[in-house]
Amino acid sequence: MRVLRSMELLDLPAGSPRLASVEFQQFLRECFPLLRNADGSWKCSRATRLKELDERLVAVLQSRGLKPSLFMDVGMGNGTSTVDTIRRLSQAGLPVQTIATDRNLEGYVVPLNRHLDLLVEDNGHILMIEGRGWTLSPVCNGWDYLTGKFLFKRGLAAWARQRIARLGLPLPPTPGGPNSAAGPIAGPFLLVTPELKNRSDVVIRQEDILEPLPADLIGVADVVRIANVLRRDRFSPAQLSQIAHNLRQRCREGAVVLVGRHLGREGEDHKRGYTFFEALGGGGFQVLERVGGGSEVEECFTGL
Ligand SMILES: C[S@@+](CC[C@H](N)C(=O)[O-])C[C@H]1O[C@@H](n2cnc3c(N)ncnc32)[C@H](O)[C@@H]1O
């Protein structure tokens, strides 16, 4: 399968039977796990990763007698775990409207020649390189360094970056401007699972959590989740406090907020660190309960 030539699969309607096809499942497996943002964060959200947290969320809501109207999933990645949570809430008799946001949502397919295609953000950041029969992420991991493959990756990525820069950034080139020598640039593609798109109960929005909160998002959320986004090695203490303030601003009084991340591999219970908070009336948060050791950024929220 040429993954980047199959990107229209992302535009399948939410109820399409093709979403269950082998072709689509193969596309998902080969596309999303490779995609990495410029800051090193992964675009992928693994299906069922947040399953137990969904159960805890339902229990927290039920024990408090809350019937949420609006759920916000901040930093949703490709939206797979968002779909799971919406489904679980609905099964529990808690149907919600959802606003799912992320900083990077779009990608363009740039054909470099007959053999090579790139998936690129509008700022030129390369998410994936695809040749005939192979795909790779330009980001090098430990295995690449061990096997020497990093030299090939780095060389190829540097060459590809030069080619993209010649097209003119941000992509796409202005009408009448330069286009890829090998063919038209395709996109933008919304890099989100089709199961979340084109639904009347879901709004997908681009949003940087470090930017001021848009006015229409102030004080509207009953449940907010920010999972696998906040880390002490990616955000400074000042940024984490700013983010905690931003998240509090979007909450109604009494809203439930889930913050945390998986620190280890799938299934390693002790390596999860999540905290459920309640948004307090006068501003700020209080801890409701912890999963694993609690969130590593908990005090940024309680210290507001
Ligand atoms: C690993 S994914 C998490 C996906 C999902 N929440 C989950 O746990 O399955 C991390 C996401 O955080 C997003 N992100 C990182 N910095 C962000 C920021 N400043 N504002 C909004 N989203 C951000 C990235 O774009 C990426 O999609």
The ligand as an SDF file (V2000), in Angstrom:
LIG
                    3D

 27 29  0  0  0  0  0  0  0  0999 V2000
    0.8420   11.5990   22.4960 C   0  0  0  0  0  0  0  0  0  0  0  0
   -0.3620   12.6670   21.8540 S   0  0  0  0  0  0  0  0  0  0  0  0
   -1.6680   12.4080   23.0270 C   0  0  0  0  0  0  0  0  0  0  0  0
   -2.9100   11.9040   22.3790 C   0  0  0  0  0  0  0  0  0  0  0  0
   -4.0730   11.5570   23.3320 C   0  0  0  0  0  0  0  0  0  0  0  0
   -4.3600   12.6370   24.2460 N   0  0  0  0  0  0  0  0  0  0  0  0
   -3.8080   10.2560   24.0840 C   0  0  0  0  0  0  0  0  0  0  0  0
   -3.4010   10.3120   25.2350 O   0  0  0  0  0  0  0  0  0  0  0  0
   -4.0090    9.1900   23.5270 O   0  0  0  0  0  0  0  0  0  0  0  0
    0.2400   14.2800   22.3560 C   0  0  0  0  0  0  0  0  0  0  0  0
   -0.4620   15.4030   21.6140 C   0  0  0  0  0  0  0  0  0  0  0  0
   -0.2360   16.6380   22.3050 O   0  0  0  0  0  0  0  0  0  0  0  0
   -0.2760   17.6660   21.3430 C   0  0  0  0  0  0  0  0  0  0  0  0
    0.3510   18.8980   21.8550 N   0  0  0  0  0  0  0  0  0  0  0  0
    1.6470   19.0760   22.2030 C   0  0  0  0  0  0  0  0  0  0  0  0
    1.8350   20.3690   22.5600 N   0  0  0  0  0  0  0  0  0  0  0  0
    0.6390   20.9890   22.4500 C   0  0  0  0  0  0  0  0  0  0  0  0
    0.1870   22.3320   22.6710 C   0  0  0  0  0  0  0  0  0  0  0  0
    1.0450   23.2830   23.0590 N   0  0  0  0  0  0  0  0  0  0  0  0
   -1.1110   22.6240   22.4580 N   0  0  0  0  0  0  0  0  0  0  0  0
   -1.9740   21.6600   22.0390 C   0  0  0  0  0  0  0  0  0  0  0  0
   -1.6070   20.3800   21.8070 N   0  0  0  0  0  0  0  0  0  0  0  0
   -0.3170   20.0490   22.0000 C   0  0  0  0  0  0  0  0  0  0  0  0
    0.5150   17.0740   20.1840 C   0  0  0  0  0  0  0  0  0  0  0  0
    0.2210   17.7390   18.9680 O   0  0  0  0  0  0  0  0  0  0  0  0
    0.0650   15.6120   20.2060 C   0  0  0  0  0  0  0  0  0  0  0  0
   -0.9530   15.3760   19.2780 O   0  0  0  0  0  0  0  0  0  0  0  0
  1  2  1  0
  2  3  1  0
  2 10  1  0
  3  4  1  0
  4  5  1  0
  5  6  1  0
  5  7  1  0
  7  8  2  0
  7  9  1  0
 10 11  1  0
 11 12  1  0
 11 26  1  0
 12 13  1  0
 13 14  1  0
 13 24  1  0
 14 15  1  0
 14 23  1  0
 15 16  2  0
 16 17  1  0
 17 18  1  0
 17 23  2  0
 18 19  1  0
 18 20  2  0
 20 21  1  0
 21 22  2  0
 22 23  1  0
 24 25  1  0
 24 26  1  0
 26 27  1  0
M  CHG  2   2   1   9  -1
M  END
$$$$
